[in-house]
Amino acid sequence: MMLTEILAGVLLLAVIGLVSGGVLLLSSRRWQDSGDEVTSLVNKLLPQTQCAQCGYPGCKPYAEAIVAGEAINKCPPGGDNTIRALADLLGKDFVQLDESCGTSQAPMVALIREPECIGCTLCIKACPVDAIIGAQQMMHTIIFEECTGCELCVAPCPVDCIDMISLEVHEKTEPVHLADSQPCIHCGICMEVCPQDLAPQQLLLFKNSPTLAESLRLQDCIECGLCDRVCPSKIPLTAIFQNTKQAALDQKSESAKAEYIESRFTRRESRLIASTANIHKRPSKAETASLLAGINNRQQP
């Protein structure tokens, strides 16, 4: 009887151990996947200039550091908009840009003064997204559409023939700011007249959040203006929805550009790693002497 009870106890402990181990394993994988997902979301909010001003060798390493606890205000190219987006995503307070990393400025691209270029290729090696073309002792030039304005090519240039120039930024529609005398009273009349069965008063709440507004079928709005006519508060709903639509388009365009730049950066890193792995070890003096001796022996009659 005693032996049976002991075996039963051992078996019970073994089952508990196996179950606990399985739970811990699944939990660890879940947390790892969750961490990777958060890193991906953070990385998508970064501008992908790969400038390293944050102190990390690229946007992805900085995203990983943010998830691990690094400050969210070390990205000068992203500026306040990126800091706010990161704060909203991670549930943190907005903080001003850390100017020890640099200052936020208008988008710029590099320009090589080609007649002064000596073809040293140092700028090509420094560019994180392969936006410079040229060859040894030949003129180099910048592919403006690919340049992120990271400025990493400026310092290595031995003849100082690279300038940073401002990009022409397309004017965006200024958002309509509602006065305090024009609050939405949530009467619901705009919903009754909308031919697309939308909820204009709800879309108004998310006018500064294009992604959320799109989830409420913002793009289905035909801008007929009926909601403007019946609004007792005289809120310019149609103009606000136009601005929100444009903001959504701008957001998608910037996101697509960031993903493209990140893919170029990733391909470059992979190419550099592969080329480094293919470099053969330089033969020693003894190996060189042995090789030459063998060649001489074969040449002798």
C-alpha positions as CSV (number, residue, x, y, z in Angstrom):
1,M,0.0,0.0,0.0
2,M,2.8,2.3,0.9
3,L,4.6,1.7,-2.4
4,T,1.4,2.3,-4.4
5,E,0.9,5.7,-2.7
6,I,4.6,6.7,-3.3
7,L,4.3,5.8,-7.0
8,A,1.1,7.7,-7.3
9,G,2.7,10.8,-5.7
10,V,5.7,10.6,-8.0
11,L,3.5,10.2,-11.0
12,L,1.4,13.2,-9.9
13,L,4.5,15.4,-9.4
14,A,5.8,14.3,-12.9
15,V,2.5,15.3,-14.5
16,I,2.5,18.6,-12.7
17,G,6.1,19.2,-13.8
18,L,5.3,18.4,-17.4
19,V,2.2,20.7,-17.5
20,S,4.0,23.5,-15.8
21,G,6.9,23.2,-18.2
22,G,4.5,23.2,-21.2
23,V,2.8,26.3,-19.9
24,L,6.1,28.1,-19.3
25,L,7.3,27.2,-22.8
26,L,4.1,28.4,-24.5
27,S,4.1,31.6,-22.4
28,S,7.7,32.3,-23.3
29,R,7.0,31.9,-27.0
30,R,3.9,34.0,-26.7
31,W,5.8,36.8,-25.0
32,Q,8.6,36.6,-27.6
33,D,6.1,36.8,-30.5
34,S,4.4,39.7,-28.7
35,G,7.8,41.5,-28.3
36,D,8.6,41.0,-32.0
37,E,5.2,42.3,-33.0
38,V,5.6,45.5,-30.9
39,T,9.1,46.0,-32.4
40,S,7.6,45.7,-35.9
41,L,4.9,48.3,-35.0
42,V,7.5,50.7,-33.5
43,N,9.8,50.2,-36.5
44,K,7.0,51.1,-38.9
45,L,6.5,54.4,-37.1
46,L,10.2,55.4,-37.6
47,P,11.1,57.4,-40.8
48,Q,13.6,54.7,-42.0
49,T,16.2,57.3,-42.9
50,Q,18.8,54.9,-41.3
51,C,20.8,58.0,-40.3
52,A,22.1,56.6,-36.9
53,Q,21.6,59.9,-35.2
54,C,19.8,58.1,-32.4
55,G,23.0,56.2,-31.6
56,Y,21.9,53.0,-33.2
57,P,23.1,51.6,-36.6
58,G,19.6,51.8,-38.1
59,C,15.9,52.2,-37.5
60,K,15.3,48.6,-36.7
61,P,17.9,48.4,-33.9
62,Y,16.5,51.6,-32.4
63,A,13.0,50.1,-32.5
64,E,14.3,47.0,-30.6
65,A,15.9,49.4,-28.1
66,I,12.7,51.3,-27.6
67,V,10.8,48.1,-26.8
68,A,13.6,47.3,-24.3
69,G,13.1,50.6,-22.6
70,E,15.1,53.2,-24.6
71,A,13.8,56.8,-24.8
72,I,11.3,57.5,-27.7
73,N,12.7,61.0,-28.4
74,K,16.0,60.3,-30.1
75,C,14.9,60.5,-33.8
76,P,15.5,63.9,-35.2
77,P,14.2,63.1,-38.7
78,G,10.9,61.9,-37.3
79,G,10.5,64.9,-35.0
80,D,7.5,65.5,-32.8
81,N,5.1,63.6,-35.0
82,T,7.1,60.4,-34.6
83,I,7.4,60.9,-30.9
84,R,3.7,61.4,-30.5
85,A,2.9,58.3,-32.6
86,L,5.3,56.2,-30.4
87,A,3.9,57.7,-27.2
88,D,0.3,56.7,-28.4
89,L,1.4,53.2,-29.4
90,L,3.4,52.5,-26.2
91,G,1.1,54.4,-23.8
92,K,3.8,56.8,-22.8
93,D,3.8,60.6,-22.3
94,F,5.0,62.9,-25.0
95,V,8.5,64.3,-24.5
96,Q,10.4,66.9,-26.5
97,L,13.1,65.8,-29.0
98,D,16.4,65.0,-27.4
99,E,18.5,67.7,-29.3
100,S,21.7,66.0,-28.3
101,C,20.9,63.6,-31.1
102,G,20.2,66.5,-33.6
103,T,17.4,68.9,-34.5
104,S,14.4,68.3,-36.6
105,Q,14.5,70.0,-40.0
106,A,12.7,69.9,-43.4
107,P,13.4,66.9,-45.6
108,M,16.7,67.1,-47.4
109,V,18.7,65.1,-50.0
110,A,22.5,65.0,-50.8
111,L,23.9,66.7,-53.9
112,I,27.3,65.9,-55.3
113,R,29.1,68.8,-57.0
114,E,30.1,66.5,-59.8
115,P,33.0,68.5,-61.4
116,E,34.8,68.4,-58.0
117,C,34.2,64.7,-57.4
118,I,37.5,62.7,-57.5
119,G,35.8,59.3,-57.6
120,C,37.1,58.0,-54.3
121,T,33.9,55.9,-53.6
122,L,33.9,56.7,-49.9
123,C,30.4,58.2,-50.1
124,I,29.1,55.1,-51.8
125,K,30.4,52.9,-49.0
126,A,28.8,55.2,-46.4
127,C,25.3,55.4,-48.0
128,P,23.0,53.0,-46.1
129,V,20.5,52.7,-48.9
130,D,22.7,52.5,-52.0
131,A,21.5,55.9,-53.3
132,I,24.9,56.8,-54.8
133,I,26.2,55.5,-58.1
134,G,29.7,55.8,-59.5
135,A,33.0,53.9,-59.9
136,Q,36.6,54.3,-58.8
137,Q,38.1,57.5,-60.1
138,M,34.8,58.2,-62.0
139,M,32.2,60.8,-61.2
140,H,29.6,59.9,-58.6
141,T,26.0,61.1,-58.5
142,I,23.0,60.9,-56.1
143,I,19.7,59.2,-57.0
144,F,17.4,61.8,-55.4
145,E,14.4,59.5,-55.3
146,E,16.4,57.0,-53.2
147,C,18.2,59.4,-50.9
148,T,16.9,59.6,-47.3
149,G,18.9,62.7,-46.3
150,C,20.8,60.8,-43.6
151,E,24.0,63.0,-44.2
152,L,26.2,59.9,-43.7
153,C,28.0,60.6,-47.0
154,V,29.0,64.2,-46.2
155,A,31.7,63.5,-43.6
156,P,33.7,60.9,-45.5
157,C,34.1,63.1,-48.6
158,P,37.8,64.1,-48.7
159,V,37.2,67.1,-51.0
160,D,33.9,68.3,-49.4
161,C,31.9,68.3,-52.6
162,I,28.6,67.1,-51.1
163,D,25.9,69.5,-50.1
164,M,22.6,68.9,-48.4
165,I,19.7,70.6,-50.1
166,S,16.1,71.0,-49.1
167,L,13.4,69.1,-50.9
168,E,10.3,70.8,-52.2
169,V,7.5,69.7,-50.0
170,H,4.0,69.6,-51.5
171,E,1.6,71.9,-49.7
172,K,-0.9,69.9,-47.7
173,T,-4.4,71.1,-47.0
174,E,-4.5,72.8,-43.7
175,P,-6.9,71.1,-41.3
176,V,-10.1,72.9,-40.3
177,H,-9.9,74.0,-36.7
178,L,-13.3,74.2,-35.0
179,A,-14.0,77.2,-32.8
180,D,-15.3,76.7,-29.3
181,S,-18.7,78.1,-30.4
182,Q,-19.1,75.2,-32.9
183,P,-19.3,72.0,-30.8
184,C,-21.0,68.8,-32.0
185,I,-24.2,68.3,-30.0
186,H,-24.6,64.7,-31.2
187,C,-28.1,65.3,-32.5
188,G,-27.8,62.5,-35.1
189,I,-29.4,64.5,-37.9
190,C,-26.4,64.1,-40.1
191,M,-26.6,60.4,-39.9
192,E,-30.2,60.5,-41.1
193,V,-29.4,62.4,-44.3
194,C,-26.2,60.6,-45.3
195,P,-26.8,58.8,-48.6
196,Q,-23.9,56.4,-47.8
197,D,-25.3,55.4,-44.3
198,L,-22.2,56.8,-42.6
199,A,-22.0,58.2,-39.1
200,P,-20.6,61.7,-39.7
201,Q,-20.6,62.6,-36.0
202,Q,-18.4,59.6,-35.2
203,L,-16.1,60.4,-38.2
204,L,-15.8,63.9,-36.7
205,L,-14.5,62.4,-33.4
206,F,-11.6,60.7,-35.3
207,K,-10.7,63.6,-37.6
208,N,-7.1,63.5,-36.3
209,S,-6.9,59.7,-36.5
210,P,-7.1,58.8,-40.2
211,T,-6.7,55.1,-39.6
212,L,-9.6,54.9,-37.1
213,A,-11.7,57.1,-39.4
214,E,-11.1,54.7,-42.3
215,S,-12.3,51.8,-40.2
216,L,-15.6,53.8,-40.1
217,R,-15.7,53.8,-43.9
218,L,-14.4,57.3,-44.3
219,Q,-13.5,56.6,-47.9
220,D,-17.1,55.9,-48.7
221,C,-18.0,59.5,-48.1
222,I,-19.0,61.1,-51.5
223,E,-18.6,64.7,-50.1
224,C,-22.2,65.6,-51.1
225,G,-22.4,68.3,-48.4
226,L,-25.8,67.2,-47.0
227,C,-24.4,66.8,-43.5
228,D,-23.2,70.4,-43.6
229,R,-26.6,71.7,-44.6
230,V,-28.5,70.0,-41.7
231,C,-25.9,70.5,-39.0
232,P,-27.4,72.9,-36.4
233,S,-23.9,73.8,-35.2
234,K,-22.8,74.8,-38.7
235,I,-19.7,72.5,-38.5
236,P,-17.9,72.2,-41.9
237,L,-18.1,68.4,-41.9
238,T,-17.3,67.9,-45.6
239,A,-14.2,70.0,-45.4
240,I,-13.0,68.2,-42.3
241,F,-13.6,64.8,-44.0
242,Q,-11.7,65.9,-47.1
243,N,-8.7,66.8,-44.8
244,T,-8.9,63.5,-43.0
245,K,-9.0,61.6,-46.3
246,Q,-5.9,63.6,-47.5
247,A,-4.1,62.8,-44.2
248,A,-4.9,59.1,-44.7
249,L,-3.4,59.2,-48.2
250,D,-0.3,61.0,-46.9
251,Q,0.1,58.5,-44.1
252,K,-0.1,55.6,-46.6
253,S,2.4,57.2,-48.9
254,E,4.9,57.9,-46.2
255,S,4.4,54.3,-44.9
256,A,5.0,52.8,-48.3
257,K,8.1,54.9,-48.8
258,A,9.5,54.0,-45.4
259,E,9.0,50.3,-46.2
260,Y,10.8,50.7,-49.5
261,I,13.7,52.4,-47.9
262,E,13.9,49.8,-45.2
263,S,14.0,47.0,-47.9
264,R,16.9,48.8,-49.6
265,F,18.8,49.1,-46.3
266,T,18.2,45.4,-45.5
267,R,19.4,44.3,-49.0
268,R,22.5,46.3,-48.6
269,E,23.3,44.9,-45.2
270,S,22.7,41.3,-46.5
271,R,25.1,42.0,-49.4
272,L,27.8,43.4,-47.2
273,I,27.5,40.4,-44.9
274,A,27.7,38.0,-47.8
275,S,30.7,39.8,-49.4
276,T,32.5,39.7,-46.1
277,A,31.9,36.0,-45.7
278,N,33.4,35.4,-49.2
279,I,36.7,37.1,-48.4
280,H,39.4,34.5,-48.4
281,K,42.2,34.5,-45.8
282,R,45.3,36.1,-47.2
283,P,48.1,33.5,-47.5
284,S,51.0,33.7,-45.1
285,K,54.6,34.3,-46.2
286,A,55.4,30.6,-45.9
287,E,52.4,29.6,-47.9
288,T,53.3,32.1,-50.6
289,A,56.9,30.9,-50.7
290,S,55.7,27.3,-51.0
291,L,53.3,28.2,-53.8
292,L,56.0,30.1,-55.8
293,A,58.4,27.1,-55.3
294,G,55.8,24.8,-56.7
295,I,55.3,27.0,-59.7
296,N,59.1,27.2,-60.3
297,N,59.4,23.4,-60.1
298,R,56.8,22.9,-62.7
299,Q,58.4,25.4,-65.0
300,Q,61.8,23.7,-64.8
301,P,62.5,21.1,-67.7
